[in-house]
Amino acid sequence: MKNSGRASRSLARDKSKIASLRRSVLPILKQHDVKRAALFGSFARGEGTRHSDLDLLVEFKGSKSLLDLVALKQALEAKTRKKVDVLTYRALHPLIRERILSEQVSILWS
């Protein structure tokens, strides 16, 4: 029983971290015309530490350039003070697509 208590507290902490991160980055995502966004990687799996980078999957409302993607990445890094990797749903390579989509945790949807 003790293990399930620890697992519940850990899950609650992870959900709290994700909710806090969502509140922090939501204005930036909206400012950059992001339609949909999800975390993947260590934070989505509940394994993120203060040294972990953030892996973010996004879909823009309209067509955007590489410069727009870089501007979003820089704004997110400035806000979170973490390295941020931003991928678009359209750019996911078929070899990693299924794994990333299976672990994604939505933080913005429309």
C-alpha positions, 0 to 999 in steps of 0.5 A: 500500500505504501507504494501506491501512496507514493505513486499517487503523490508522484502523479499529483506532483507531475500533474501540478508541474504540468498545470503550472507549466501550462499556465506559464506558457499559454500566453506565449502560445496564443501570442504566436498563433498556436492552435494546438500544443502538447508536451512529450518527452520526459515531462510528459512521462513524469520523469522531468527534472529541473535540468530537463529540457522541454519537448513541445509539439505544436500546430499553428493556426495558419502557415508559419515560417521557420523564423516563426518557429524559432521566435516561439522557441526563443520566447518559451526558453526566455519564459521557462529558462529551459532549453525548449525543443519545438516540433510541429505535428506536420514535421513528425518523422514516421519512425518516431510519430507513434511514440511521440503521439502516444506520450503527448500531454495536451496543454492547448487545444482549440 
